[in-house]
Amino acid sequence: MKKSKKPVIALLILVIVIGTIGLSASSCENGENKSTKQEDTVRQSNYDKLVESQPTHTMNYSPTRATKNFWIDTWGQPGKLAYVYLMASDGSLIGYYIFEGLPVSYATSLVPPYQILHDMNVGGHYSDMMVAGPSVDGTYASTANVNTMYGKDAVSGMYIEYTVGMGINALVYSEPMPLQGRPEPPPLGAATLETAKDIE
């Protein structure tokens, strides 16, 4: 009884096809790797030449650091008044607040807005996870709410809150704003330019 050669031939054809596909994939992959490496080499070589011909300059003085230090010197003292003017989109002044210290954004927190939970089981793997942390008042809040500002009225000590955006901009000064002939805007809090003169 003769054995059929068909299974053997089919098996040989299958091996050849798989081998051809594997070689093609390997060739394609090697080609991609070779091309990528070539492009990376060109990019790095070009960068090295540019650095050599145009090295980064150094500075003997930093205006940014000087301005930051000016900010620290201006606001780093207790009781410093902040004059906040609200301006409409047409450039007119809506009014002003006088705060004890700078107004603060709702996005600012005294405690980290996150907490680390250790050895959490995530799909069978144990790792540390960063999650939202509660604020001092025991609630959770988004750090994206940067448009709502609040502060302490310089004269009455009352809490004041305002929101910028939708055509309203806040201009913050360390002294009363030079109006340059424009009419004086009304005070929006208890503190006025007159009552705040002798506070600092």
Summary of the structure (lengths in Angstrom):
residues: 200
radius of gyration: 33.6
end to end distance: 114.6
largest distance: 119.3
contacts: 427
relative contact order: 0.14
helix: 30%
strand: 26%
